[in-house]
Amino acid sequence: MTRYLFEDNATDREWHRLRLIERAVDRETIALLEQSGIKVGATCLEVGAGAGSIVEWMATRVGTSGLVLALDKQTIYLQRFQDPPVRVLEGNLKDVPLEASVDVAHARYVLIHNANDWELLAKIRSAMKLGGMIVLEEPDFTAAALLQPKQDEVIQRVNGAICKMFTVARLDPAYGLRLPQNVADAGFDIVHMESRLHLCPGGTPIALVMAESARVLRQSYLKTGLVTDCDIDDYVELAQNRSRWSVYYATISLLARAV
């Protein structure tokens, strides 16, 4: 499995970043999960459980007769889950045995960080019941580089650095664009798909997520040779400016059935 870009982030800093992501996109995630038909007694799989907000939501839906498998490489933020229906699993998806037959699976911003995404999709598919539902959400960072107004040169340069950081790591910054085809190839029938362009003012959750990522990944951005320290500082400042609208990225989300 590809080395996670945020793997070296300090524990408290990563907790803050993960909670920002929850604030930014949980509402859309939950809306998709509600379409999956998740119900009492169901078995759910949350891949890349992060700070655990979606695990909590799943647990309330399946009840004590259900099961929520919360999987992550680092489970330090999941220690509050000690009782059923949640079972915390630590490790890489490709290495952790999944004995349960899954009704609903979800992963958000996980596949883009893995060059072996096909292997992960196959592992999830093998753990799912026939007719089970999967919700996946992945970003396309090239949308920001393409659609950002030309006069926003600082934002453009940082967007370029983000994309180059992924390509240098042999990852696809536009992974979300390939998501539907990859999911179909893995044995799923796509039921619903949507694309959301994150065009928003500074100070809003998405902008703050990107500002925090810029702080954490400063050295990775600088290594691309496309930005300076001043560019990153200006980017962070703009992402906090409520009067400044910017394009940050797009999220491609889908709901699919295991066939």
DOLUMVO-773582 format. One record per residue: residue in one letter; z negated, x, y of N, C-alpha, C in turn. Coordinates in pm, whole numbers, padded with zeros to 5 digits, always signed. Layout:
<seses>
AZXYZXYZXY ...
</seses>
This chain:
<seses>
M+00000+00085-00120+00000+00000+00000+00000+00089+00125 T+00079+00050+00223+00090+00127+00346-00044+00135+00419 R-00070+00250+00481-00194+00267+00555-00198+00169+00672 Y-00309+00097+00684-00324-00005+00787-00338+00060+00924 L-00263+00014+01021-00261+00076+01154-00398+00076+01220 F-00480-00026+01191-00612-00038+01255-00725+00014+01166 E-00690+00090+01063-00789+00131+00964-00902+00216+01022 D-00873+00296+01124-00973+00386+01181-01049+00325+01298 N-01024+00198+01327-01092+00134+01438-01241+00122+01411 A-01324+00149+01512-01469+00138+01498-01506-00004+01458 T-01613-00017+01379-01651-00146+01322-01670-00254+01427 D-01746-00224+01532-01770-00326+01635-01643-00357+01713 R-01560-00257+01734-01435-00276+01807-01338-00363+01726 E-01333-00337+01595-01244-00415+01510-01292-00560+01498 W-01424-00579+01492-01479-00715+01492-01433-00790+01617 H-01440-00725+01731-01398-00786+01857-01250-00821+01853 R-01167-00731+01802-01023-00756+01795-00991-00872+01701 L-01055-00876+01587-01031-00983+01491-01072-01119+01546 R-01182-01121+01618-01227-01248+01678-01131-01294+01787 L-01073-01200+01860-00972-01236+01960-00851-01300+01893 I-00808-01244+01780-00695-01302+01707-00728-01445+01663 E-00848-01466+01614-00889-01601+01574-00880-01698+01690 R-00930-01657+01806-00924-01742+01925-00779-01772+01963 A-00692-01674+01942-00554-01687+01986-00471-01778+01898 V-00491-01772+01767-00395-01841+01678-00456-01929+01570 D-00588-01941+01563-00647-02025+01458-00601-02170+01465 R-00585-02222+01585-00546-02363+01597-00413-02389+01527 E-00315-02301+01547-00185-02316+01484-00195-02294+01333 T-00277-02199+01292-00295-02173+01149-00353-02296+01080 I-00456-02352+01137-00521-02468+01076-00427-02588+01070 A-00344-02605+01173-00247-02715+01172-00152-02702+01053 L-00109-02580+01022-00022-02558+00908-00096-02579+00776 L-00219-02530+00769-00298-02548+00646-00325-02695+00618 E-00342-02774+00722-00363-02917+00702-00241-02982+00639 Q-00122-02928+00667+00000-02981+00605+00011-02943+00458 S-00066-02845+00415-00058-02798+00276-00121-02894+00177 G-00197-02992+00228-00260-03088+00138-00388-03037+00075 I-00449-02934+00134-00575-02881+00082-00680-02991+00077 K-00754-02998-00035-00848-03108-00053-00972-03060-00129 V-01069-03149-00140-01193-03119-00213-01160-03077-00356 G-01225-02969-00401-01205-02920-00537-01092-02821-00553 A-01017-02795-00446-00903-02704-00454-00949-02558-00463 T-00860-02474-00514-00881-02329-00515-00789-02266-00412 C-00848-02191-00319-00771-02131-00209-00783-01980-00214 L-00680-01914-00164-00679-01769-00152-00648-01733-00008 E-00737-01657+00054-00716-01606+00190-00696-01455+00181 V-00573-01409+00204-00539-01268+00195-00551-01205+00334 G-00635-01102+00344-00663-01044+00474-00758-01134+00550 A-00876-01155+00493-00970-01255+00545-01027-01219+00682 G-01020-01092+00721-01061-01052+00856-01204-01086+00888 A-01223-01157+01000-01358-01194+01043-01405-01325+00980 G-01318-01394+00908-01363-01504+00823-01353-01645+00876 S-01290-01668+00990-01286-01803+01044-01207-01899+00955 I-01095-01853+00899-01015-01940+00813-01086-01960+00678 V-01158-01860+00633-01240-01876+00512-01341-01988+00533 E-01407-01989+00647-01504-02094+00679-01438-02231+00678 W-01321-02239+00739-01251-02368+00746-01213-02415+00606 M-01158-02325+00525-01121-02361+00388-01242-02410+00309 A-01355-02342+00326-01476-02378+00252-01521-02520+00285 T-01509-02559+00411-01548-02696+00447-01454-02798+00386 R-01329-02760+00363-01232-02855+00308-01243-02868+00157 V-01269-02761+00086-01271-02768-00061-01407-02811-00115 G-01514-02793-00036-01647-02835-00080-01702-02747-00190 T-01820-02781-00237-01887-02698-00339-01819-02704-00475 S-01733-02802-00496-01660-02811-00623-01532-02728-00621 G-01498-02671-00506-01378-02590-00495-01410-02441-00496 L-01310-02360-00462-01326-02215-00462-01238-02156-00353 V-01296-02065-00274-01220-01990-00174-01234-01842-00205 L-01123-01779-00241-01120-01636-00265-01086-01567-00134 A-01180-01490-00080-01163-01422+00049-01140-01274+00021 L-01017-01231+00036-00978-01095-00001-00951-01010+00122 D-01009-00889+00123-00980-00795+00231-01015-00654+00185 K-00949-00556+00245-00980-00417+00214-01118-00379+00265 Q-01159-00439+00378-01291-00416+00434-01362-00551+00445 T-01472-00564+00373-01541-00694+00369-01670-00694+00451 I-01685-00595+00537-01808-00586+00616-01827-00710+00704 Y-01716-00771+00746-01726-00888+00834-01741-01019+00756 L-01747-01009+00625-01756-01128+00539-01890-01137+00466 Q-01985-01058+00508-02112-01052+00437-02193-01181+00448 R-02159-01264+00545-02232-01390+00559-02197-01489+00449 F-02090-01462+00375-02049-01552+00267-02115-01507+00136 Q-02226-01567+00104-02301-01531-00016-02305-01641-00121 D-02264-01759-00084-02279-01875-00172-02146-01944-00196 P-02138-02026-00304-02018-02106-00328-01992-02198-00210 P-01866-02229-00186-01749-02205-00272-01678-02073-00246 V-01733-01985-00162-01663-01861-00126-01697-01748-00223 R-01594-01678-00266-01612-01555-00345-01536-01445-00273 V-01607-01343-00228-01547-01233-00152-01496-01127-00249 L-01371-01085-00229-01308-00982-00310-01268-00866-00221 E-01312-00745-00255-01281-00628-00174-01176-00543-00242 G-01075-00503-00166-00972-00416-00219-00833-00456-00174 N-00734-00382-00225-00594-00413-00196-00546-00527-00285 L-00465-00613-00230-00416-00727-00307-00350-00685-00436 K-00272-00578-00433-00199-00538-00552-00290-00489-00664 D-00414-00450-00631-00505-00393-00730-00613-00490-00777 V-00640-00596-00700-00750-00687-00732-00702-00795-00830 P-00770-00810-00946-00731-00916-01040-00754-01054-00978 L-00657-01142-00994-00669-01279-00946-00661-01371-01067 E-00777-01405-01122-00780-01485-01242-00769-01635-01214 A-00803-01675-01092-00801-01817-01059-00659-01868-01041 S-00640-01995-01067-00511-02061-01045-00516-02125-00907 V-00437-02073-00815-00452-02104-00673-00368-02227-00633 D-00432-02318-00559-00363-02435-00505-00301-02406-00369 V-00374-02333-00284-00329-02303-00148-00360-02157-00116 A-00260-02084-00070-00279-01944-00029-00236-01928+00117 H-00300-01833+00183-00268-01807+00324-00281-01659+00355 A-00189-01610+00437-00200-01474+00491-00140-01474+00631 R-00205-01404+00722-00162-01399+00862-00157-01255+00909 Y-00040-01211+00953-00022-01076+01005-00065-00971+00902 V-00027-00994+00778-00060-00903+00667+00064-00830+00618 L+00170-00904+00588+00287-00844+00525+00355-00741+00613 I+00351-00759+00745+00415-00663+00835+00356-00523+00823 H+00234-00514+00775+00167-00384+00762+00190-00320+00625 N+00277-00379+00544+00296-00329+00408+00443-00314+00374 A+00483-00191+00344+00622-00166+00307+00656-00230+00173 N+00555-00252+00089+00576-00314-00042+00547-00464-00035 D+00596-00529+00069+00568-00671+00088+00615-00755-00030 W+00727-00719-00090+00780-00795-00205+00681-00796-00321 E+00611-00683-00338+00512-00673-00446+00393-00765-00418 L+00352-00773-00292+00240-00859-00255+00277-01006-00271 L+00398-01042-00229+00443-01180-00245+00450-01219-00393 A+00497-01126-00476+00503-01153-00619+00363-01170-00679 K+00267-01092-00630+00130-01103-00680+00070-01238-00643 I+00092-01281-00519+00042-01412-00477+00108-01522-00560 R+00240-01513-00577+00312-01616-00653+00260-01625-00796 S+00229-01512-00858+00182-01513-00997+00045-01576-01012 A-00031-01582-00902-00165-01640-00907-00167-01788-00875 M-00052-01842-00835-00048-01980-00787-00007-02079-00894 K-00060-02200-00882-00017-02310-00968+00127-02349-00930 L+00201-02401-01026+00330-02458-00997+00311-02574-00899 G+00382-02570-00789+00366-02672-00687+00261-02638-00583 G+00191-02527-00603+00093-02483-00505+00160-02446-00373 M+00083-02448-00266+00139-02428-00132+00091-02295-00071 I+00181-02232+00000+00147-02108+00069+00180-02121+00217 V+00091-02070+00301+00113-02064+00445+00114-01918+00485 L+00223-01874+00548+00236-01735+00591+00274-01731+00738 E+00220-01632+00809+00247-01614+00952+00267-01465+00978 E+00382-01431+01034+00413-01291+01060+00479-01275+01197 P+00457-01162+01263+00510-01143+01398+00650-01082+01401 D+00713-01101+01514+00837-01030+01548+00814-00968+01686 F+00790-00836+01689+00763-00769+01815+00891-00736+01893 T+01006-00740+01826+01130-00713+01897+01165-00826+01994 A+01110-00945+01971+01134-01057+02063+01084-01022+02202 A+00972-00954+02209+00916-00915+02339+01007-00812+02407 A+01052-00716+02329+01139-00613+02386+01271-00672+02435 L+01317-00776+02367+01446-00837+02402+01435-00934+02519 L+01330-01014+02522+01320-01126+02614+01238-01098+02739 Q+01167-00988+02743+01088-00956+02861+01178-00938+02984 P+01145-00998+03100+01226-00978+03220+01244-00828+03252 K+01363-00791+03292+01396-00650+03310+01310-00581+03416 Q+01262-00658+03514+01184-00595+03620+01044-00553+03573 D+01001-00605+03459+00869-00569+03406+00881-00442+03323 E+00902-00330+03392+00936-00206+03323+00821-00151+03240 V+00698-00166+03288+00583-00117+03211+00571-00193+03080 I+00580-00326+03088+00572-00408+02968+00685-00373+02872 Q+00803-00350+02926+00917-00313+02843+00892-00182+02769 R+00839-00083+02841+00815+00047+02777+00710+00036+02666 V+00604-00038+02691+00501-00053+02588+00555-00133+02471 N+00634-00238+02498+00697-00312+02388+00783-00219+02303 G+00856-00130+02369+00938-00035+02295+00854+00058+02210 A+00739+00101+02265+00650+00190+02190+00592+00119+02068 I+00558-00007+02083+00505-00084+01971+00608-00089+01858 C+00732-00120+01893+00837-00128+01791+00861+00008+01725 K+00864+00114+01805+00888+00246+01747+00771+00290+01659 M+00648+00254+01697+00531+00287+01615+00548+00231+01474 F+00596+00108+01465+00617+00046+01333+00729+00117+01257 T+00840+00144+01323+00951+00206+01252+00917+00347+01206 V+00841+00422+01286+00797+00555+01245+00711+00547+01119 A+00632+00441+01110+00548+00419+00992+00625+00356+00877 R+00758+00345+00892+00847+00285+00793+00813+00138+00767 L+00780+00072+00875+00754-00071+00874+00852-00139+00968 D+00866-00269+00955+00964-00345+01033+00895-00421+01144 P+00917-00384+01272+00852-00456+01381+00902-00600+01395 A+01016-00631+01332+01070-00767+01335+01051-00836+01200 Y+00945-00800+01129+00928-00851+00993+00934-01004+00986 G+00880-01071+01087+00879-01217+01085+01017-01277+01065 L+01121-01209+01114+01257-01260+01100+01303-01258+00955 R+01249-01169+00875+01286-01160+00733+01197-01246+00644 L+01090-01300+00701+00991-01372+00621+01052-01487+00540 P+01130-01578+00599+01181-01690+00519+01261-01646+00397 Q+01352-01551+00414+01433-01506+00301+01346-01438+00194 N+01251-01357+00237+01165-01288+00141+01080-01386+00062 V+01032-01490+00129+00950-01591+00060+01035-01670-00039 A+01155-01706+00000+01245-01777-00091+01277-01691-00213 D+01302-01561-00191+01332-01470-00302+01215-01452-00397 A+01093-01475-00346+00971-01456-00427+00938-01577-00513 G+01016-01684-00502+00993-01799-00587+00925-01916-00520 F+00952-01933-00391+00895-02044-00315+01007-02127-00253 D+00980-02255-00239+01070-02346-00170+01011-02376-00032 I+01080-02337+00073+01026-02353+00208+01031-02500+00250 V+00914-02550+00288+00898-02690+00327+00906-02706+00479 H+00850-02610+00550+00846-02618+00697+00842-02477+00753 M+00914-02457+00864+00912-02327+00930+00916-02348+01080 E+00849-02260+01153+00851-02268+01298+00839-02127+01357 S+00888-02113+01479+00878-01986+01551+00817-02013+01687 R+00713-01939+01721+00644-01956+01849+00657-01827+01930 L+00716-01841+02048+00725-01727+02139+00599-01722+02223 H+00530-01611+02218+00405-01598+02293+00435-01550+02435 L+00479-01644+02516+00499-01623+02659+00378-01683+02730 C+00294-01598+02786+00167-01649+02839+00116-01559+02952 P+00026-01611+03033-00030-01531+03143-00138-01435+03092 G-00170-01338+03173-00280-01248+03140-00412-01323+03132 G-00504-01266+03059-00635-01328+03046-00644-01433+02938 T-00531-01475+02881-00530-01571+02772-00546-01496+02639 P-00585-01566+02532-00619-01495+02408-00512-01401+02355 I-00384-01445+02353-00278-01357+02302-00268-01229+02386 A-00271-01244+02517-00263-01128+02606-00380-01034+02583 L-00499-01090+02563-00617-01006+02540-00610-00935+02406 V-00551-01001+02306-00530-00935+02176-00441-00812+02195 M-00333-00829+02268-00240-00718+02287-00300-00607+02373 A-00383-00645+02469-00451-00544+02549-00546-00462+02463 E-00621-00530+02378-00715-00460+02289-00640-00370+02191 S-00529-00420+02139-00449-00337+02048-00398-00212+02120 A-00360-00225+02246-00313-00110+02322-00424-00006+02340 R-00545-00053+02362-00658+00039+02375-00682+00113+02244 V-00683+00039+02135-00715+00097+02004-00604+00190+01955 L-00479+00151+01979-00365+00227+01928-00301+00317+02033 R-00376+00349+02137-00323+00430+02247-00252+00555+02196 Q-00316+00629+02109-00257+00755+02062-00129+00732+01983 S-00126+00624+01906-00004+00592+01831+00109+00555+01925 Y+00078+00483+02032+00180+00450+02131+00231+00576+02200 L+00138+00664+02238+00175+00786+02309+00264+00876+02222 K+00237+00879+02092+00314+00965+02001+00460+00926+01992 T+00493+00802+02030+00634+00760+02027+00715+00829+02135 G+00648+00881+02238+00717+00946+02349+00779+00850+02448 L+00754+00720+02432+00814+00619+02518+00723+00574+02631 V+00595+00608+02623+00499+00564+02725+00405+00677+02763 T+00342+00659+02879+00240+00751+02925+00104+00681+02924 D-00001+00758+02947-00135+00700+02959-00137+00596+03071 C-00070+00627+03182-00066+00533+03295+00003+00403+03257 D+00110+00413+03177+00180+00292+03130+00084+00203+03051 I+00008+00262+02963-00083+00184+02879-00194+00122+02965 D-00247+00200+03060-00349+00146+03150-00293+00028+03231 D-00171+00042+03279-00109-00066+03356-00084-00189+03269 Y-00042-00166+03145-00018-00275+03051-00146-00355+03028 V-00255-00284+03005-00384-00349+02983-00425-00430+03106 E-00403-00371+03223-00437-00441+03347-00354-00568+03364 L-00225-00559+03337-00138-00676+03347-00177-00784+03247 A-00221-00743+03129-00262-00839+03026-00391-00911+03062 Q-00459-00864+03165-00581-00930+03212-00559-01005+03342 N-00437-00996+03396-00405-01057+03525-00355-01200+03504 R-00434-01297+03542-00401-01437+03515-00281-01488+03595 S-00236-01414+03691-00120-01457+03769+00010-01395+03717 R+00001-01315+03610+00118-01243+03559+00155-01291+03419 W+00271-01354+03407+00320-01402+03278+00405-01294+03211 S+00388-01281+03079+00466-01183+03004+00498-01238+02865 V+00602-01182+02804+00634-01209+02664+00568-01101+02580 Y+00483-01140+02487+00409-01041+02408+00470-01022+02268 Y+00502-01129+02200+00571-01123+02071+00599-01266+02027 A+00660-01282+01912+00680-01414+01853+00614-01417+01717 T+00568-01535+01676+00514-01554+01541+00604-01650+01464 I+00648-01608+01347+00724-01695+01257+00628-01741+01148 S+00613-01873+01135+00520-01931+01040+00593-02024+00946 L+00547-02032+00822+00611-02123+00729+00511-02177+00627 L+00548-02291+00573+00477-02357+00464+00576-02366+00349 A+00538-02318+00230+00630-02316+00118+00557-02357-00011 R+00636-02407-00105+00584-02455-00234+00627-02361-00347 A+00534-02328-00435+00564-02243-00550+00648-02322-00651 V+00764-02268-00688+00854-02338-00779+00886-02251-00900 
</seses>
